[in-house]
């Protein structure tokens, strides 16, 4: 393969234009990509269940999986909304509680830290208004995601879509495009299915820890841990620190939040460093530095949804770029081992 300066410049220009489009069209693209990933996740789960239950009707498995995943997504959305609403209600009293905790811890150092004076610089009414606007925006995105998802679920799959052959000059080219789409879909499925299963286990263990620590809104914090687990590096740290801070506020001690922080962080370390590499094999195969860079870019473009979607979208971009000669150099740079398409479809979890 020969990479010319012209192809690099062309790809770089295309990436820059694509980022601009992603930013300005984010109100529509965020729900669309959420729906796409949900559809791919359902297809991956259906493939696993069909292997386990080969005699069961595939349509029944598809309907049951769609209902379960859809209801789970709806439940997560409601829990997040309720939890954010509770945090807004608690906002006026949280600074005083946190200030009291900090004073009790810092007494031994002989120094005073007046948190109230620092928080006095924060415009809490404006912050509450911003959170309320964010919740309203989340509701509108959720309905648009549902709209896209229903149409994708009812539409034909990539293998059966007649538009593919109509858009090409011959059947051989259509078959080649189907193979590329199938490869992209299955690689992303491999990541989504394994990552979702691991995140559910992390959230379940964290929920038990939060319940033992008597942390209010256990469901909200557990769902938050589940979502943050999709974010590389930053997610585990935030998911360990923030619940520990609230545990400190509500317990008034140091031992309980310290235990929450240590246990949750340890669970993340075991899951991400020991279990995940074995389960996912090379389904992601993205360079860690590229993962951090992508996290920053997607967060800048799409905010919190972009941070959660950063890894699956980066995997999607890498696999797509690897299928074409003009962009393969970009996929090689994004990959961890320099072989962005080393894993074929047979390595879908359960395959």
N, C-alpha and C positions, 0 to 999 in steps of 0.2 A: 504494500500500500504506500502511495506517495502523497504526502500532504503538501499542497502548494500554498504560497502566501495568499493567492486569490481565494482559495477555498476557506482558509482561516478567516480572512477579512470578511468574506461573505457570511460565514457562520456567526462571527462576532456581531456584525450589523444586524443579522436576523435575531440574535438573542436580545440585543438592546431594544429592538423594535417590539419583540415579544414581551419584554418586561414592562414597557410602556403600556401596551395593550392590557396586560394583566392588571396593572394598577388602575387604569381609568375604567375598566369594565368589571372591577371587583364586586360590585353589588349583584351582578348576575353570575359571574364566573365562580365565586365562592360556593353558592348553592349548587351550581352545576357540577363542580368537581366533587362536592360532598355526595351528590347523588350518584355520580360515576363510581366513586370508591365503594359506596354502599352496594351498588349493583355488582361490582366485581367481587366484593366480600361474599355476597349471597351466592354467586356462581361458584366460588371456591368451596363454601360450606356444602353446597349441594353436591359437588363432585366428591367430597369426602364421604358424605352420607350414602351416596349411590354405591361407592365402593364397599361400605360396611353393610348396606342393605340392598343388594343387587336386585332382589325380587320386588321391592317396593316401587310403586308407580312414580316416575320422575316428576310428573306434574304435581303430585301430592307433596313430595319432598320440597319442591320449589315453593309452593304456596305456604306450607308450614314454616319453612325457613324465612320467607319474606315477612310473614306475620310476626314471627319471633323477633327478627332483627328490627323490623319497623316499630314494634311495641317497645323494644329495649331502647331504641333511639329516642322515641317519644318520652319514655320514662326518664332517661338521662336529661333530656331538655327540661322537663318539668322540675326535676330535682335541682338542676342548676339555677333555674329561675327562682325557685323558692329559697334556695340557699343565698343567692345574691340579694334577694329582697330582705331576708333576715339580717344579712350583714349591713345593709343600708340602715335598717332600724336600730341596730346596735352601735352604729358609727358614733353617735354623740357621747356614749359612755366608755367606749373602748380606749380613748386616749388616757383618761384618768386611771383606768385599771392597769394599763400598760405602764404608765408613769409610776404607779405605786409598786409594781413588780420590779421595775428597773431600780428604784430607790432601795428596795429591800435587798437586791443583789449587790448593788454598788456601795453599800455602807462600809463593807470591809476594806474598800480601797481608799476611804477617806475623802472621796470626791462626790459632789452632787451633780446629778444630771437632770435638768429640768426639762422633761419631755414636753410639758404643756407649752413652754415658750417656743419650742421648735415647731410644734403642731399649730401654734397660733398663726404661723405663716401660711398654713394651708387653708384654702377657701373651701370649707366643707359643703356649703350649699351648692357651689358650682360643681364640686365633685359628685354630690348626690344627683344633681341634674344630669351630669355626664353619664353616670351609671344608669339612670332611668332611660336616657336616650339610647344607650347601648343595649339595654334589655329590649326596648322597642324594636331596634334594628335586628336583634337576634330573632325575635318573633317573626318578623317579615322574611328573614332569610330561611327560617325553618319551614314556613309555608311554601316558599319557592322551591326549596330542596325537595319537599314532599311532592310538589307538582312535577318536577323533573324526574324524580324517582319512579313515580307511577307510570309515566310514559315510557321510561327505559325498561321497566319491568314487563310492560305489555308489548313492547316492540320486539322484533326478531333479533337473535344473537348475531355476532359477527360472522359466524360460519354459515348462517342461513340467509343473510341479508342479500336480497337480489340486487341492491343498488351497487354492490361492489363490482359485479360482472358487467353491469350496464355502464359503469364509469370507466371501464378499461377497454382496450382495443381487442383483447382476446381472452380466452378462458385460462390460458397458462398464466398470464399476468394476474388475472383475478385470483387464481389459486396461490400465487406467490404472495399477494397482498393479504389473503386470508391467513397464510402461514405466519406472516409478520404480526398481524393483529392477534393471532392466537398466542404467539410467543410472548408478546407484550402483556397480554391479559393474564397469562398463567404465571409470569414472573411476579407481577404485582399481586396476584392472588396468593402466591407463596408467602410474600411478605405480610399481607393483611391478615391472613388466617392465623399464621404463627404469632404475629405481634399482638393481635386481639386476644388470643388465648393466654399468652403470657401476661398481658396487661390485666386481664380478668383475675388471674391468680394473684398478682401483686395487689390489686384493689381488694380482693377478698381477705387476704392476710392483713392488709392495712386497716380494713374495717374492724377486724377482730381486735387489733391493737387500739384503735380509736374507742371502741366500745369498752375495753378494759380500762382505758384512761378516763372514761366518762366524758368524752369530748362531745359537746352538743352538735347536732346536725351531722351525725355520723354518715348518713347516706350522702350528703352533699360533699363531704371531704373525701369519701371513698370514690365517688364519681370523678371528683377533681383529680385524684391520684391516677385513676384509670386514663383520663384524657392527657394528663401531663406525662404519662409514661410513653406516649408517642413521640415526645420531644427528646432529642438526644442531649445528654450531658446536663443541660439546664433544667429539664423537666424533673429528673430525680432529685436534684438539689432543692428546687422550689417545693416539690411534693413532700419533702422531709422537713423543711424549715417552717413553712407557713402553718401547717397543722400543729407543729410543736409550739409555735408562738401562741396560738389560740388555746392550746392545752395549758400553757403557762398562765394565761390570763384567767382562765376559768378555774384552774386548780389552786392558784396562788402559791405554788411550790416550784422547785427546780427539778426535783427527781423525776416527776411525771413527764414533763415536756422533754427532758433529756432522754428518757427511755423511749418516747415516741420517735424522736429524731433518730436515735441510734438504730432502733429496730427497723423502721421504714427504710432508712438509707441502706442498711445491711441487706434487706430484701431486694432492693433495687440492684445492689452490687452483684448479688448472687444470680439474679435473673438476667441481668444485662451482660455480665462478664463470663458466666459459666453455662447457663441454660440456653440463652438466646443464640450464641454462635453455633451451638450444636443443632438446635432445632431449625434455624433458618439457613444453615449451611452457607451458601453464597447467594441466597435469593436477593439480598440487598447489594452486597459487594460494593458498597460506596466507601470512598475514602473518608476517614473520620474528620479530617480537616474540611473536606468538602461538605460534610454533614453539618458542621458548625456554621460554615459560610452560608449554606442554603437556609439554615434556620434563621439567620439574620436577615437574609434577603426576603424570604417568604413572610417573616414577621413584619418587615418594613412595608411590604406590598399589601398584605391582607390582615395584619394585626394578629390577634389571638388565634383565629381560625387558620391563618397561614402558618403559625408556629406549630399547631397540632398536625397540619397536613404536610409539613415540610419534608419529612422523610419519605412518605409514599409518593409525593409528587416528584421528589428528586430521583427516586428509583424509576418512576415512570419516564421521566425525561432521559435518564441514562440509557434505559432499554430502547427507547425510540431512537435516540441518537446512534446507538450501536447498529441499527438495522440499515443505515444508509452510509455509503462510502464517503460522502462529503462531510458528514458530521461524526464519523466514527472516532476521529481524534479527540473530540470533546468527551465522548463516552469513556475513552481510555483514561483521560485525565480525571474523570469523576470516579472511576472504579478504584477499588482498593488494591487489586493485584494486576491491573493492566489488561485483564481479560473480561470485558463487561458482559459478554454473552456466553460465559463458560458453562452456565447451568442451563440445561434444557428443561422442557416441560415436565419430564418424568420426575423431577425432584420437587414437585408440589408436595407439601406435607401430607403424609398418608399414602403417597404414591410409591 
